[in-house]
Amino acid sequence: MISPSLRLLLLNIFFIALSAFSLYANFHYLWRVTPPIYIFLLLSIALLVRSIKNTSTAKGRSTRIMTWFSITLSALLTTALILGSLLTISLSSLGAKEKLKTVKSPDGAYVIDFYRFDAGAAGTFGIIGELNGPLWSKKKLYYQQRTEEVNVEWQGEEVVIINNKELNLKKGEVYGYD
């Protein structure tokens, strides 16, 4: 049987690994399968509170060490998520996205949301396309600067042509994220 201190420590390590994968997937334009940051934040706060409550029942030196290590990891994760949320909120005002349209494949298996972004004086403008997956998962699919319109044409069930750029969705092809 796993002790509560070890269980909390393993949960902390799991959340940190999941957060690291989310960051990696975002930088490498893979499927973002992790929950939104506010769900991570709520879970990390709950884990921190549970870790703090566990200090009163921790008996033995190794159990107390695991409990305090769990509190430290929970506090660091919560702080990182709060700072990440604040950074995201402050930077989102620079390059606001405006939804242009949503298109579905002929069989309805693929749904792509297109957004127009404009960073104003801080950058450029253009189009972003995101492929929707199950639940909250999304994949960055299309990125083109200095264009304001998006023309979409389907060639079968899995091939889409976006502004004269052909992408095979089954093969995971993307454009503009090189």
Backbone as CSV, one residue per row, in Angstrom:
resi,resn,N_x,N_y,N_z,CA_x,CA_y,CA_z,C_x,C_y,C_z
1,MET,0.843,-1.185,0.000,0.000,0.000,0.000,0.887,1.248,0.000
2,ILE,0.513,2.216,-0.796,1.291,3.452,-0.923,0.865,4.429,0.164
3,SER,1.842,5.025,0.816,1.542,6.001,1.869,1.008,7.294,1.248
4,PRO,0.210,8.060,1.993,-0.315,9.325,1.466,0.792,10.290,1.041
5,SER,1.895,10.313,1.761,2.999,11.215,1.410,3.605,10.843,0.069
6,LEU,3.803,9.546,-0.145,4.362,9.093,-1.416,3.378,9.337,-2.551
7,ARG,2.084,9.132,-2.290,1.058,9.377,-3.300,1.062,10.847,-3.729
8,LEU,1.153,11.760,-2.769,1.196,13.191,-3.084,2.453,13.546,-3.867
9,LEU,3.567,12.950,-3.489,4.817,13.204,-4.192,4.730,12.718,-5.636
10,LEU,4.164,11.538,-5.844,4.006,11.005,-7.200,3.046,11.860,-8.026
11,LEU,1.978,12.350,-7.404,1.055,13.244,-8.113,1.747,14.537,-8.529
12,ASN,2.579,15.078,-7.661,3.341,16.280,-7.998,4.252,16.035,-9.190
13,ILE,4.958,14.924,-9.161,5.863,14.591,-10.268,5.070,14.397,-11.559
14,PHE,3.894,13.763,-11.455,3.040,13.569,-12.625,2.592,14.910,-13.209
15,PHE,2.147,15.840,-12.366,1.710,17.155,-12.846,2.857,17.942,-13.464
16,ILE,4.035,17.838,-12.889,5.192,18.533,-13.458,5.536,17.940,-14.822
17,ALA,5.496,16.614,-14.945,5.772,15.969,-16.230,4.719,16.355,-17.265
18,LEU,3.456,16.403,-16.863,2.384,16.796,-17.773,2.540,18.247,-18.210
19,SER,2.926,19.116,-17.305,3.168,20.524,-17.641,4.341,20.655,-18.605
20,ALA,5.391,19.881,-18.370,6.558,19.918,-19.256,6.187,19.426,-20.650
21,PHE,5.367,18.372,-20.732,4.938,17.892,-22.041,4.073,18.926,-22.746
22,SER,3.214,19.593,-22.006,2.373,20.635,-22.591,3.222,21.747,-23.194
23,LEU,4.247,22.151,-22.481,5.158,23.178,-22.977,5.905,22.687,-24.213
24,TYR,6.399,21.455,-24.172,7.106,20.857,-25.306,6.193,20.778,-26.532
25,ALA,4.952,20.310,-26.343,4.006,20.180,-27.446,3.680,21.536,-28.052
26,ASN,3.612,22.556,-27.228,3.321,23.896,-27.728,4.467,24.427,-28.583
27,PHE,5.705,24.186,-28.165,6.858,24.670,-28.919,7.117,23.870,-30.189
28,HIS,6.711,22.602,-30.218,6.986,21.750,-31.369,5.743,21.484,-32.212
29,TYR,4.676,22.225,-31.978,3.457,22.189,-32.779,2.865,20.787,-32.860
30,LEU,2.855,20.100,-31.730,2.229,18.791,-31.618,0.826,18.975,-31.051
31,TRP,0.108,17.883,-30.932,-1.211,17.955,-30.322,-1.086,18.400,-28.878
32,ARG,-1.863,19.389,-28.520,-1.925,19.823,-27.121,-3.040,19.030,-26.454
33,VAL,-2.664,17.951,-25.790,-3.660,17.051,-25.209,-3.891,17.315,-23.732
34,THR,-3.130,18.210,-23.159,-3.274,18.499,-21.735,-4.433,19.463,-21.506
35,PRO,-4.987,19.442,-20.309,-6.090,20.361,-20.007,-5.633,21.821,-20.060
36,PRO,-6.579,22.736,-20.143,-6.218,24.159,-20.101,-5.515,24.508,-18.792
37,ILE,-4.802,25.620,-18.796,-3.958,25.995,-17.654,-4.772,26.215,-16.383
38,TYR,-6.011,26.696,-16.501,-6.789,26.942,-15.284,-7.144,25.633,-14.575
39,ILE,-7.304,24.547,-15.308,-7.553,23.252,-14.670,-6.291,22.780,-13.957
40,PHE,-5.131,22.935,-14.615,-3.855,22.625,-13.970,-3.688,23.437,-12.694
41,LEU,-4.025,24.708,-12.769,-3.863,25.591,-11.615,-4.745,25.143,-10.447
42,LEU,-6.005,24.829,-10.724,-6.899,24.356,-9.663,-6.397,23.048,-9.049
43,LEU,-5.934,22.135,-9.889,-5.421,20.863,-9.375,-4.145,21.051,-8.563
44,SER,-3.275,21.953,-9.007,-2.029,22.166,-8.258,-2.301,22.851,-6.914
45,ILE,-3.281,23.752,-6.870,-3.654,24.373,-5.589,-4.246,23.323,-4.650
46,ALA,-5.108,22.455,-5.191,-5.679,21.384,-4.366,-4.586,20.447,-3.855
47,LEU,-3.615,20.167,-4.692,-2.496,19.315,-4.286,-1.648,19.988,-3.215
48,LEU,-1.453,21.290,-3.336,-0.699,22.036,-2.327,-1.428,22.019,-0.980
49,VAL,-2.733,22.265,-1.007,-3.526,22.251,0.230,-3.493,20.860,0.862
50,ARG,-3.642,19.833,0.040,-3.613,18.456,0.565,-2.238,18.121,1.143
51,SER,-1.184,18.595,0.504,0.172,18.350,1.015,0.379,19.035,2.357
52,ILE,-0.130,20.255,2.490,0.001,20.981,3.761,-0.789,20.275,4.858
53,LYS,-1.996,19.798,4.532,-2.798,19.070,5.523,-2.108,17.776,5.949
54,ASN,-1.340,17.204,5.054,-0.673,15.933,5.333,0.472,16.083,6.341
55,THR,0.942,17.312,6.583,2.055,17.501,7.527,1.670,17.111,8.947
56,SER,0.395,17.276,9.291,-0.023,16.949,10.662,-0.054,15.445,10.915
57,THR,-0.231,14.658,9.878,-0.292,13.202,10.059,1.014,12.504,9.712
58,ALA,1.997,13.253,9.248,3.270,12.646,8.846,4.053,12.199,10.071
59,LYS,4.324,10.909,10.124,5.111,10.349,11.228,6.352,9.698,10.631
60,GLY,7.440,9.864,11.282,8.682,9.285,10.787,9.442,10.277,9.924
61,ARG,10.722,10.131,9.934,11.593,11.079,9.233,11.383,11.050,7.714
62,SER,11.336,9.860,7.125,11.193,9.772,5.664,9.837,10.299,5.202
63,THR,8.801,10.059,5.976,7.469,10.559,5.627,7.429,12.081,5.684
64,ARG,8.050,12.655,6.713,8.093,14.119,6.809,8.903,14.725,5.669
65,ILE,9.992,14.084,5.290,10.805,14.589,4.172,10.000,14.555,2.879
66,MET,9.295,13.436,2.628,8.464,13.348,1.421,7.357,14.394,1.443
67,THR,6.763,14.626,2.606,5.692,15.618,2.721,6.213,17.018,2.412
68,TRP,7.349,17.389,2.986,7.894,18.718,2.722,8.387,18.853,1.283
69,PHE,8.910,17.784,0.720,9.309,17.809,-0.687,8.079,17.991,-1.572
70,SER,6.988,17.325,-1.201,5.731,17.457,-1.927,5.180,18.880,-1.828
71,ILE,5.272,19.482,-0.643,4.826,20.870,-0.471,5.663,21.802,-1.338
72,THR,6.967,21.587,-1.351,7.856,22.432,-2.157,7.537,22.308,-3.643
73,LEU,7.382,21.073,-4.127,7.048,20.877,-5.542,5.695,21.491,-5.884
74,SER,4.704,21.302,-5.012,3.370,21.874,-5.250,3.424,23.395,-5.292
75,ALA,4.167,23.981,-4.373,4.279,25.443,-4.334,4.986,25.966,-5.582
76,LEU,6.039,25.288,-6.010,6.750,25.711,-7.226,5.865,25.583,-8.461
77,LEU,5.140,24.474,-8.567,4.246,24.272,-9.705,3.130,25.312,-9.713
78,THR,2.528,25.570,-8.557,1.463,26.571,-8.467,1.986,27.955,-8.834
79,THR,3.159,28.302,-8.331,3.759,29.602,-8.658,4.044,29.708,-10.147
80,ALA,4.598,28.659,-10.734,4.900,28.673,-12.170,3.624,28.813,-12.995
81,LEU,2.568,28.120,-12.601,1.306,28.216,-13.339,0.667,29.592,-13.194
82,ILE,0.752,30.186,-12.010,0.214,31.539,-11.821,0.995,32.534,-12.673
83,LEU,2.323,32.445,-12.640,3.144,33.349,-13.461,2.893,33.120,-14.949
84,GLY,2.752,31.860,-15.343,2.443,31.556,-16.740,1.104,32.120,-17.167
85,SER,0.113,32.028,-16.279,-1.211,32.592,-16.579,-1.140,34.105,-16.725
86,LEU,-0.437,34.755,-15.810,-0.303,36.214,-15.885,0.438,36.637,-17.147
87,LEU,1.477,35.905,-17.505,2.228,36.210,-18.719,1.358,36.025,-19.959
88,THR,0.586,34.944,-19.976,-0.306,34.688,-21.103,-1.353,35.788,-21.232
89,ILE,-1.923,36.197,-20.106,-2.939,37.253,-20.131,-2.340,38.565,-20.616
90,SER,-1.151,38.905,-20.127,-0.551,40.181,-20.526,-0.099,40.167,-21.984
91,LEU,0.403,39.040,-22.470,0.859,38.981,-23.860,-0.281,38.776,-24.848
92,SER,-1.408,38.253,-24.382,-2.522,38.028,-25.297,-3.111,39.337,-25.801
93,SER,-2.924,40.404,-25.061,-3.436,41.695,-25.523,-2.583,42.257,-26.659
94,LEU,-1.336,41.786,-26.783,-0.481,42.267,-27.869,-0.909,41.712,-29.217
95,GLY,-1.153,40.436,-29.286,-1.504,39.793,-30.546,-2.871,39.163,-30.472
96,ALA,-3.885,39.979,-30.348,-5.237,39.470,-30.175,-5.672,38.679,-31.402
97,LYS,-6.342,37.542,-31.136,-6.850,36.708,-32.216,-8.342,36.975,-32.394
98,GLU,-8.728,37.069,-33.640,-10.138,37.266,-33.982,-10.560,36.087,-34.846
99,LYS,-11.593,35.374,-34.415,-12.019,34.189,-35.154,-12.618,34.596,-36.489
100,LEU,-12.100,33.983,-37.557,-12.603,34.255,-38.894,-13.705,33.277,-39.277
101,LYS,-13.358,31.983,-39.218,-14.354,30.981,-39.571,-13.914,29.603,-39.109
102,THR,-14.867,28.696,-39.141,-14.633,27.294,-38.823,-15.052,26.476,-40.029
103,VAL,-14.181,25.550,-40.439,-14.510,24.683,-41.576,-14.416,23.231,-41.136
104,LYS,-15.273,22.406,-41.739,-15.281,20.973,-41.458,-14.945,20.221,-42.729
105,SER,-14.318,19.060,-42.557,-14.051,18.193,-43.700,-15.383,17.660,-44.219
106,PRO,-15.416,17.172,-45.461,-16.687,16.682,-46.015,-17.367,15.607,-45.163
107,ASP,-16.570,14.751,-44.510,-17.170,13.716,-43.668,-17.334,14.162,-42.216
108,GLY,-16.893,15.387,-41.890,-17.031,15.934,-40.545,-15.999,15.435,-39.550
109,ALA,-14.998,14.690,-40.023,-13.985,14.129,-39.116,-12.987,15.179,-38.648
110,TYR,-12.735,16.194,-39.454,-11.770,17.239,-39.110,-12.481,18.582,-39.021
111,VAL,-12.144,19.344,-37.990,-12.681,20.693,-37.812,-11.499,21.627,-37.611
112,ILE,-11.426,22.677,-38.440,-10.324,23.638,-38.363,-10.895,25.018,-38.068
113,ASP,-10.360,25.659,-37.025,-10.718,27.039,-36.687,-9.638,27.954,-37.234
114,PHE,-10.063,29.019,-37.915,-9.121,30.002,-38.447,-9.282,31.322,-37.701
115,TYR,-8.145,31.905,-37.356,-8.117,33.167,-36.625,-7.247,34.158,-37.374
116,ARG,-7.622,35.425,-37.269,-6.781,36.506,-37.769,-6.103,37.114,-36.561
117,PHE,-4.792,37.304,-36.659,-4.069,37.928,-35.552,-3.428,39.212,-36.043
118,ASP,-3.279,40.151,-35.135,-2.628,41.419,-35.436,-1.890,41.867,-34.188
119,ALA,-0.575,41.854,-34.266,0.241,42.238,-33.114,0.453,43.744,-33.052
120,GLY,-0.111,44.476,-33.981,0.019,45.933,-33.974,1.454,46.365,-34.175
121,ALA,1.877,47.351,-33.402,3.236,47.869,-33.532,4.282,46.867,-33.051
122,ALA,3.858,45.869,-32.278,4.804,44.887,-31.736,5.150,43.792,-32.737
123,GLY,4.433,43.709,-33.848,4.698,42.621,-34.785,3.922,42.777,-36.065
124,THR,3.468,41.663,-36.586,2.806,41.638,-37.879,1.380,41.106,-37.732
125,PHE,0.718,40.874,-38.847,-0.631,40.327,-38.864,-0.632,39.083,-39.739
126,GLY,-1.699,38.309,-39.666,-1.784,37.109,-40.483,-2.916,36.200,-40.064
127,ILE,-2.791,34.935,-40.494,-3.817,33.924,-40.275,-3.207,32.741,-39.522
128,ILE,-3.972,32.205,-38.572,-3.597,30.998,-37.839,-4.732,29.992,-38.008
129,GLY,-4.383,28.733,-38.266,-5.364,27.656,-38.334,-5.063,26.614,-37.278
130,GLU,-6.094,26.208,-36.528,-5.929,25.201,-35.478,-6.893,24.054,-35.726
131,LEU,-6.341,22.847,-35.746,-7.133,21.639,-35.923,-7.667,21.200,-34.569
132,ASN,-8.978,21.036,-34.476,-9.602,20.622,-33.217,-9.556,19.112,-33.078
133,GLY,-9.270,18.666,-31.867,-9.267,17.244,-31.552,-10.319,16.961,-30.503
134,PRO,-10.264,15.780,-29.900,-11.241,15.458,-28.861,-11.022,16.299,-27.608
135,LEU,-12.090,16.530,-26.869,-12.095,17.346,-25.656,-11.516,18.723,-25.943
136,TRP,-10.434,19.094,-25.271,-9.843,20.423,-25.408,-8.588,20.409,-26.267
137,SER,-8.260,19.279,-26.863,-6.992,19.198,-27.595,-7.073,19.947,-28.923
138,LYS,-5.963,20.589,-29.267,-5.838,21.343,-30.512,-4.437,21.150,-31.054
139,LYS,-4.298,21.370,-32.357,-2.982,21.309,-32.984,-2.846,22.511,-33.906
140,LYS,-1.725,23.219,-33.757,-1.449,24.331,-34.659,-1.157,23.743,-36.031
141,LEU,-1.901,24.201,-37.026,-1.862,23.579,-38.338,-1.360,24.525,-39.422
142,TYR,-1.759,25.777,-39.335,-1.481,26.712,-40.426,-1.112,28.073,-39.854
143,TYR,-0.061,28.669,-40.419,0.388,29.993,-39.980,0.912,30.740,-41.197
144,GLN,0.303,31.868,-41.505,0.763,32.678,-42.628,0.703,34.145,-42.230
145,GLN,1.832,34.815,-42.402,1.906,36.236,-42.081,1.462,37.073,-43.275
146,ARG,1.083,38.306,-42.969,0.736,39.326,-43.943,-0.363,38.909,-44.925
147,THR,-1.360,38.253,-44.413,-2.553,37.951,-45.193,-3.763,38.115,-44.283
148,GLU,-4.875,38.528,-44.867,-6.063,38.779,-44.053,-7.225,37.866,-44.393
149,GLU,-7.121,37.129,-45.491,-8.209,36.253,-45.897,-7.731,34.815,-45.933
150,VAL,-8.674,33.918,-45.759,-8.348,32.496,-45.827,-9.329,31.822,-46.786
151,ASN,-8.763,31.108,-47.758,-9.556,30.347,-48.714,-9.285,28.866,-48.473
152,VAL,-10.339,28.112,-48.231,-10.194,26.700,-47.888,-10.952,25.852,-48.897
153,GLU,-10.275,24.802,-49.369,-10.885,23.873,-50.310,-10.468,22.461,-49.902
154,TRP,-11.417,21.556,-49.841,-11.112,20.172,-49.457,-10.894,19.334,-50.703
155,GLN,-9.841,18.536,-50.699,-9.545,17.564,-51.750,-9.705,16.182,-51.122
156,GLY,-10.900,15.686,-51.066,-11.159,14.414,-50.400,-11.437,14.639,-48.923
157,GLU,-11.274,13.573,-48.154,-11.616,13.612,-46.733,-10.478,14.097,-45.841
158,GLU,-9.212,13.943,-46.286,-8.073,14.221,-45.410,-7.110,15.272,-45.937
159,VAL,-7.313,15.753,-47.144,-6.414,16.745,-47.736,-7.169,18.067,-47.866
160,VAL,-6.556,19.115,-47.333,-7.156,20.439,-47.375,-6.171,21.394,-48.048
161,ILE,-6.706,22.295,-48.858,-5.884,23.332,-49.486,-6.280,24.657,-48.848
162,ILE,-5.301,25.277,-48.178,-5.525,26.546,-47.493,-4.654,27.591,-48.172
163,ASN,-5.277,28.587,-48.788,-4.545,29.638,-49.510,-3.468,29.040,-50.416
164,ASN,-3.868,28.056,-51.224,-3.005,27.380,-52.208,-1.886,26.551,-51.589
165,LYS,-1.989,26.210,-50.317,-1.013,25.333,-49.653,-1.731,24.031,-49.302
166,GLU,-1.260,22.917,-49.863,-1.908,21.625,-49.653,-1.356,20.937,-48.406
167,LEU,-2.268,20.498,-47.534,-1.888,19.813,-46.298,-2.651,18.497,-46.184
168,ASN,-1.917,17.422,-45.917,-2.537,16.126,-45.657,-2.675,15.983,-44.147
169,LEU,-3.896,16.049,-43.661,-4.135,16.030,-42.219,-3.840,14.669,-41.605
170,LYS,-4.057,13.607,-42.362,-3.781,12.272,-41.832,-2.287,12.080,-41.582
171,LYS,-1.453,12.687,-42.423,0.004,12.589,-42.258,0.535,13.602,-41.250
172,GLY,-0.321,14.502,-40.769,0.102,15.481,-39.764,0.860,16.663,-40.336
173,GLU,0.665,16.961,-41.605,1.386,18.075,-42.221,0.897,19.413,-41.677
174,VAL,1.823,20.357,-41.545,1.516,21.719,-41.116,2.202,22.687,-42.065
175,TYR,1.762,23.948,-42.032,2.384,24.974,-42.870,2.692,26.202,-42.018
176,GLY,3.903,26.729,-42.199,4.295,27.974,-41.560,4.962,27.813,-40.213
177,TYR,5.013,26.609,-39.692,5.639,26.364,-38.388,6.958,25.626,-38.579
178,ASP,7.845,26.209,-39.343,9.139,25.556,-39.619,10.193,25.986,-38.649
